Amino acid sequence: MKAMILAAGLGTRMRPLTDQCPKPLLPVAGKPLIVHHLERLATAGIREVVINVSYRAEQIIEALGDGHEFGVDIAWSREDAPLETGGGIRRALPLLGEAPFWLVNGDVWCDIAPDALPPLGDDLANLVLVDNPDHHPTGDFHLDAGGRVHPEGEPRLTYAGLALLDPALVATQADGAFALAPLLREAMAAGRVAGHHHRGAWVDVGTPARLEALDRTLRTQLPS
């Protein structure tokens, strides 16, 4: 299985930290945030990783190279301007192939392993969902007792920015910028989206304060 890390965003919520440094390279516990993702993928046995880049792309490419230092083989999907999540995946399909892949938002941190989710079967997606954080109390989707995800319903959980996706979810879309969420909702309406409630560690590293808090937490776990 391949993986894709979304790393093309402008990082506007992280300013001023991202004025000179792209968000994926911001340090967390002594290493860039994106390196935590690469190391977790390598540990899970995922070697082929696609990363989309746009803002300060050359800095990211120079820092990570071909990925061998981190136990993976990186293929780069370049975007002249960020294409949003759906458009970024659509642009990267020639690198991803036709098999389901593990999708990772570059601005989250989570201790889940990709093999925690079962194969997709006839589904187009299996979303990792977490309890609603303080900054997003209303959540995103409802996960029913049968493991199916719905746009509406209670209780609601938050999409963690991690998922197992079938490329067919975006393959029929025209190249260009578009969001992934509307396509996911269409697939939910068709009964083709599963969900996994992850109860472990997860952080949306979307602001300098949350980045600092994650750094403090992970440093307490480092060997003395």
matplotlib code that plots the C-alpha trace (Angstrom):
import matplotlib.pyplot as plt

x = [0.0, 1.1, 0.5, 0.0, 0.9, -0.9, 1.7, 0.8, -1.1, 0.0, 0.0, -1.8, -3.1, 0.5, 1.8, 4.2, 6.0, 5.3, 6.4, 9.8, 9.3, 6.6, 4.4, 5.5, 9.1, 8.1, 10.0, 8.2, 10.3, 13.5, 12.4, 10.1, 6.4, 6.3, 9.2, 7.0, 4.6, 7.4, 8.8, 5.4, 4.7, 8.1, 7.4, 4.0, 5.9, 4.7, 7.6, 6.1, 5.0, 3.6, 3.8, 2.1, 3.9, 3.3, 4.1, 7.9, 8.1, 11.8, 12.5, 10.5, 12.0, 15.5, 14.9, 13.4, 15.1, 14.1, 13.1, 15.6, 17.0, 13.6, 13.0, 10.7, 10.7, 9.2, 7.5, 6.7, 3.5, 4.0, 1.2, 1.8, -0.9, -2.6, -5.4, -7.2, -7.5, -9.5, -7.6, -4.3, -5.2, -6.6, -3.3, -1.3, -3.3, -0.6, 1.8, -0.6, -2.0, -5.4, -5.1, -6.5, -3.9, -3.4, -4.1, -2.5, -3.1, 0.4, -0.8, -2.1, -0.3, -1.7, -0.5, -2.7, -1.1, -2.4, -3.0, -5.6, -8.2, -9.4, -9.4, -12.0, -13.9, -16.7, -16.3, -14.6, -13.2, -12.6, -12.2, -10.4, -12.7, -11.8, -13.7, -14.4, -11.6, -12.3, -11.7, -14.2, -17.0, -19.7, -17.7, -18.0, -19.8, -21.9, -20.6, -23.3, -23.2, -22.5, -19.4, -21.0, -20.4, -23.2, -23.2, -25.9, -26.9, -25.8, -23.4, -20.9, -17.2, -14.4, -12.5, -8.9, -7.3, -6.4, -8.2, -7.9, -9.1, -10.0, -8.6, -12.0, -13.4, -11.7, -10.7, -13.7, -13.1, -11.4, -8.0, -8.0, -8.8, -11.7, -12.6, -12.8, -15.6, -18.5, -17.3, -17.1, -20.7, -21.9, -20.2, -21.8, -25.2, -24.5, -23.5, -19.8, -17.9, -16.8, -15.4, -13.0, -13.3, -9.7, -9.5, -5.7, -3.6, -4.4, -3.6, -4.7, -1.5, -3.2, -2.0, 1.3, -0.2, -1.1, 2.2, 4.0, 1.7, 2.5, 6.2, 6.0, 4.1, 6.4, 9.5, 8.3, 8.3, 11.8, 14.5, 16.4]
y = [0.0, 3.5, 6.6, 10.3, 13.2, 16.5, 19.2, 21.9, 24.3, 27.9, 27.4, 30.7, 29.7, 29.1, 32.5, 34.0, 30.7, 29.8, 33.1, 31.6, 27.9, 25.7, 24.1, 20.5, 21.5, 23.1, 21.3, 19.0, 17.2, 17.8, 16.9, 18.3, 17.5, 15.6, 13.4, 12.0, 10.9, 9.4, 7.4, 6.0, 5.0, 3.3, 1.4, 0.2, -1.2, 1.5, 2.5, 4.4, 7.8, 10.6, 14.2, 17.1, 20.5, 24.1, 26.8, 26.8, 23.5, 23.5, 23.8, 20.7, 18.7, 19.8, 18.8, 15.3, 14.4, 11.0, 9.8, 7.1, 8.7, 8.0, 4.5, 5.5, 6.3, 9.8, 10.8, 14.5, 15.9, 19.6, 22.2, 25.7, 26.8, 24.7, 22.6, 21.9, 18.3, 16.8, 18.6, 17.6, 14.0, 14.1, 15.6, 12.9, 9.9, 9.0, 8.6, 6.8, 4.2, 2.5, 0.7, 2.2, 4.3, 5.8, 9.5, 11.8, 15.5, 16.9, 19.1, 16.4, 14.2, 10.8, 7.5, 5.3, 2.7, 2.4, -1.3, -0.5, -0.1, -3.1, -3.3, -1.1, -3.8, -2.0, 1.2, 4.3, 5.5, 4.5, 7.6, 7.9, 9.8, 11.1, 12.7, 16.3, 18.6, 21.9, 23.9, 21.9, 20.9, 20.2, 17.5, 16.6, 13.3, 10.6, 7.1, 4.5, 1.3, -0.6, 1.4, 3.5, 7.2, 9.7, 13.5, 14.0, 12.3, 12.3, 11.8, 13.4, 12.9, 14.8, 13.7, 13.2, 14.0, 10.3, 7.9, 4.9, 6.0, 4.5, 6.6, 6.2, 8.7, 11.5, 9.9, 11.2, 14.8, 17.4, 18.5, 21.6, 22.9, 21.2, 20.1, 16.4, 16.8, 17.0, 13.8, 12.1, 13.2, 11.8, 8.5, 8.5, 9.0, 5.9, 3.9, 3.6, 5.2, 3.4, 4.9, 4.0, 5.7, 6.2, 6.7, 7.2, 10.3, 12.9, 16.6, 19.0, 21.0, 24.0, 26.9, 27.9, 27.2, 23.6, 23.0, 24.2, 21.9, 18.9, 19.6, 19.7, 16.4, 14.5, 15.8, 14.2, 10.8, 11.1, 8.8, 10.6]
z = [0.0, -0.8, 1.3, 0.5, 2.8, 2.1, 2.5, 0.0, 2.2, 2.9, 6.7, 7.3, 10.7, 11.8, 11.0, 11.8, 12.1, 8.5, 7.0, 6.3, 7.1, 5.5, 8.0, 7.4, 8.4, 11.7, 14.5, 17.0, 19.6, 17.7, 14.2, 11.5, 11.9, 8.6, 9.6, 12.4, 9.6, 7.5, 10.4, 11.4, 7.8, 7.6, 10.8, 9.4, 6.3, 3.9, 1.8, -1.2, -0.2, -2.4, -1.0, -2.6, -2.3, -3.3, -0.8, -0.3, -2.1, -2.7, 1.0, 1.7, -1.1, -0.1, 3.5, 2.8, -0.5, -1.8, 1.7, 2.1, 5.2, 6.8, 5.4, 2.6, -1.1, -1.8, -5.1, -5.3, -6.7, -7.4, -7.5, -8.9, -6.4, -3.7, -5.2, -1.9, -0.6, -3.5, -6.2, -4.7, -4.6, -8.2, -9.4, -7.6, -9.0, -11.7, -8.8, -6.5, -8.9, -8.7, -5.4, -2.1, -0.3, 3.2, 3.3, 5.9, 6.5, 7.1, 9.9, 12.3, 14.7, 15.6, 17.1, 14.9, 12.7, 9.1, 9.5, 12.2, 9.4, 7.5, 3.6, 1.9, 0.1, -1.8, 0.2, -1.3, 2.1, 5.7, 7.8, 11.1, 13.5, 16.9, 19.9, 19.2, 20.4, 22.2, 19.1, 17.1, 19.5, 16.9, 15.0, 11.4, 10.9, 12.6, 13.0, 13.5, 15.5, 12.3, 11.5, 8.7, 8.4, 7.8, 7.2, 9.8, 13.0, 16.7, 18.3, 16.0, 15.8, 14.1, 11.0, 12.1, 8.7, 8.2, 6.0, 3.7, 0.3, -3.0, -5.9, -7.6, -5.2, -7.1, -10.4, -12.4, -11.4, -13.6, -12.7, -10.7, -7.2, -5.3, -1.8, -0.8, 1.7, -0.9, -2.6, 0.8, 1.6, -1.8, -1.0, 2.5, 0.9, -1.3, 1.8, 0.8, 3.6, 6.8, 9.9, 12.7, 16.1, 17.2, 21.0, 21.2, 20.9, 18.2, 17.7, 15.0, 14.9, 13.4, 15.6, 17.2, 20.6, 19.7, 18.1, 21.3, 23.4, 21.2, 21.4, 25.2, 25.3, 23.0, 24.7, 27.9, 26.1, 24.8, 26.3, 29.1]

ax = plt.figure().add_subplot(projection="3d")
ax.plot(x, y, z, "-o")
ax.set_aspect("equal")
plt.show()
